[in-house]
Amino acid sequence: MLKRLQGLTEKRSFRAHETHRMDELDGLPLASFRRRAWAILIDFLIVAILKSPFGFLKHHHGSDEAVEGTFGWFLLEAVHKVEDLAESVLYFAVVLKLGRGWTPGKYLMGIRVVSLTHKELGWWQSTERALGYGASLLEGGFGFLQYYINRNRQCVHDRIAETIVVYVRKPLARWSSPNPEE
């Protein structure tokens, strides 16, 4: 009877194991917080530049604006905020997917987003990561600071999308260590 009970618990218990993909990624150098911060600032600057002419036209179209303080005005402002969010998410999702893990900012900083589950980032994973930036901004940006807490240097948006950010530039010969194990 005891053997039978042990057999049942073994079948129902979770067995943690590394996937083949995890083995492939093992040992990759992770991007520093500074490189990641500069990359996202560059990308947000690009988004702001792309949105500025359209945003100016969108928010100043004149006579159909509601009177400030009314419910109609509040509703229009909410719609504008949702449009702004959708434009930013669209930029980050599309650029990350088509760039195969690189955005312009990440490319300039020599870092790349890599999927923990697939060889390439998919559309859904890129969208999850783009939406995850909002989650990382909650609570005063603490989701970004979780980089320092997580063993694999993942922020909230990385964990949501199951990604890591790796450093891909090779060090210059004069800066690299003569001992490859250092």
Residue pairs with C-beta under 8 A, 6 or more apart in sequence:
18 26
19 117
21 115
21 116
21 117
21 118
21 119
22 116
25 114
25 116
25 164
28 114
28 164
28 166
29 166
29 167
30 152
30 153
30 164
30 165
30 166
30 167
31 109
31 111
31 153
31 165
31 166
31 167
32 167
33 147
33 148
33 153
35 109
35 110
35 111
35 167
36 109
36 111
36 147
36 155
36 165
37 144
38 105
38 108
38 109
39 103
39 105
39 106
39 108
39 109
39 111
40 105
40 133
41 105
42 104
42 105
42 108
42 109
43 91
43 92
43 95
43 103
43 104
43 105
43 106
46 91
46 104
46 105
47 87
47 88
47 91
47 92
50 91
51 84
51 87
55 84
58 80
58 83
59 80
65 73
65 76
66 72
66 73
66 75
66 76
67 73
85 134
88 130
88 133
89 127
89 130
89 131
90 130
91 130
92 103
92 126
92 129
92 130
92 133
93 123
93 126
93 127
93 129
93 130
94 126
95 103
95 104
96 102
96 103
96 113
96 121
96 126
96 129
96 130
97 121
97 122
97 123
97 126
99 106
99 107
100 120
100 121
101 112
101 113
101 114
101 115
101 120
101 121
102 112
102 113
106 112
106 113
106 165
110 167
110 168
110 169
111 165
111 166
111 167
111 168
112 165
112 166
112 168
113 121
113 129
113 163
113 164
113 165
114 121
114 163
114 164
114 165
114 166
115 121
115 122
115 125
115 162
115 163
116 162
116 163
116 164
117 125
117 162
118 125
121 129
121 163
125 161
125 162
125 163
126 161
128 160
128 161
129 157
129 158
129 160
129 161
129 163
131 157
131 160
132 156
132 157
132 158
132 160
132 161
133 157
135 143
135 156
135 157
135 160
136 143
136 144
136 146
136 155
136 156
136 157
137 143
137 144
143 155
143 156
143 157
144 155
144 156
146 154
146 155
146 156
147 153
147 154
147 155
150 159
152 164
153 164
153 165
154 163
154 164
158 164
158 165
